[in-house]
């Protein structure tokens, strides 16, 4: 619990502590990810069902609670699975940069770097497009900073290699996001999508 919030104001020391403690993948799931991954689906559910999305002066667009609940459950599972798949890609790339980091180190790097993204999702409970966009961009920037600080420590490589490795990690992350969006479009095109109240 302590490492979650220390990461926000003392990231280098926190990364060093995480590396020293040598967490396993199940430990990272139980200590961090199972709880933090609940935040985006939970607050997204509240925002979609009770607050609704507003664009300009239009009335809010809301989802039925059944539809929103289904999406929230799928989103939670997707976050848990995506973190593991992402860490597999990082582990596969690690040898290219001379790293002998374990898969658990890669998983911890992914999971702890995403803390700002998990926390900013609290604001989706009352979705305002401009505010959520601005706060999400700030959270992405801070997550990237955490990744750049954590890569040399968790991967046990020098700063120069870590810089290029971090850029490769971000590139893979963007590919995974685009892939996830493509899968969502395929589902929606085949009738598996949100149900709106209006």
Order of alpha helices (4+ residues) and beta strands (2+ residues): alpha-alpha-alpha-alpha-alpha-alpha-alpha-alpha-alpha
